[in-house]
Amino acid sequence: MNPLSFMSSYTRKPQHHPNRNVAEIYMRTSYRSAYIPLYSHKAGKSLSNVAEHIEATLSADDHLVKNPTASYFVRVKGDAMNTAGIFDGDVVVVDRSIDPSIGQIILAEVDGEFTVRYLGQKQLTAANTQYESISFADAESVALIGVVTGSMRKFA
């Protein structure tokens, strides 16, 4: 079973803005979750009977999403947030029910384009210092959509 199969419960909204680091936004359409065994293993113990090592069943959806009706999955593109541990292709969880605070990673809409950045005083800042900050004063419109509360990454 694909561990990210719960994402089929979300509708994909592609983004085509070259200047921002959001590739897609997924909005919840159902409450179906995939539950996968969570195995625990202690050094020196044999895994001969795998069933003995099941700690719990875990849904990535349940584990990462605290408020399903106010949450989105957002696929990030580019390297603007690499030093924050958010890489090209990662899917971040955005909760719009949380009021953003200075220093948090947020999803914002700037002049109609979505971006994931740190919230600063009157600006949005990338974790990667190669990127300039986005000043609120230089934008026609800025909307703080929600707070990034987690992320997921596929390796294969």
N, C-alpha and C positions, 0 to 999 in steps of 0.2 A: 504494500500500500504506500502511496506517495504521501510523505508527512505533510506536504503543503496542499493536500487535496481539499481541505476545508476552505481554501480560497475560492472553490467553485461556488460557495455561498455568497460571493461578492461579485458585483458587476464591474467590469473594467471600463474606465474612462481614460482613453489615451490623451496625452498632452504632447503638443508639437511645438514647443517654444524653445528655440536654441539657446537663449540667454539664461535660462533657469535650470535647476538640477532636479526637476521632477519629470519622470517619464510617464507614469500612469498613476491613476487614483482608483482604488477599488472601494465601492460602497456596498454595505451589507444588504443582501436581498433575501436571505433566509437564516435560520438559526441552527443549521445542520453543522455538526462538528465531527471530526475524525479523531477517535481515541486510540492512542498507540501506547503499548507497554513501555514503562519507564523502568529500566534495569539498573540495579545497583550492584557494584562489584567491589569487594574488598581485596586488597593485595594479598596474595598467598592463597586465596580460595579458588577452588576449581569451578569452572562453569559447566560441569558435566550435566547438571540438571538445571537448565536455563529457567524453568518455571519457578524455581525456588528464589530466583534473584529479581523477580518482578516486584518492584516497590509500590507501583501504582499504575493506573492508566492515566495518560495525560493528553489533553487536547491543546495544541499550540494556541488555538483560538481562545480557549478558556484561560490558559496560562498568561497570555499577553494582553488580552482585551478585558479591561475591568468594566467598561460601560459600552456594551455592544451597540446600543442605539445611537451613540454619539461618537463612534469610532470609524476610522478609515484605515485602509492599508494603502501606502503610497510607495511606488517603486522609484528609487532614487537613481539618477544618472549623473555621471561625472565624479570628480574627485574633490569637490569643495568641502566635504565633511569627513574626509579620510582620517585626519588626526583625531577625530571624535569617535572613530571606530565604525563609521557609516560609509560603505564603499559602493561603487558603481554596481547597480543591479540589486542591491539590498532592498528589502521591503521593510519600511518602518511603520509602526503603529502610531496613529495620530488620534488623540482623544480631544474632541472639541468641547467637552464639558469641563475641562480644567482651565482655569484662568492662567494665562501665561505670565511668568515672572522673569525679570531680568536674569540672564545667564542660562535659561532653559533653551533646549533645542525645540524649535517650533516649525510648523508649516504655515507659511504666509502667502498671501496673494499680493503681488506688487505689479501695478499697472496691468492687471489681467493675466499675469503669469505666476505660476506657483513656484515656490522655492522652499528648501529646508535650510535653516540657518539658526545660529544662536541669536536670541533676542538681547539687544543691547539698549543703551539709552538713546532713543531716537534713531536707531539704526539696526540693521541685520548684519551679522558678521559670520563669514565662513570660518570653519575650523582650520582650513588650509590657508596659510598666510599669503599664498600666491594670488588670492582673490581679494578684490577691494570690497569694503563694506558697502551695503546699500543704505544710503541715507534716506530717512523718511522725508526730509525737506526736498530731495531731488525727485521724488516720485509724485505722480498725480494722484494715485490712490494706493493705500496700504491696508490690508485686512489681515489680522492675526487669526488664523483658522483654528489652530489647536496645538497641543503640546505633544511632542514625540515621546512616547512612553516605552518603546521597545523596538527591536529590529530582528529581522530574520535574514539568513543568508543560505543559498544553495551552493554546494561544492561540486556537484556533478551535473 
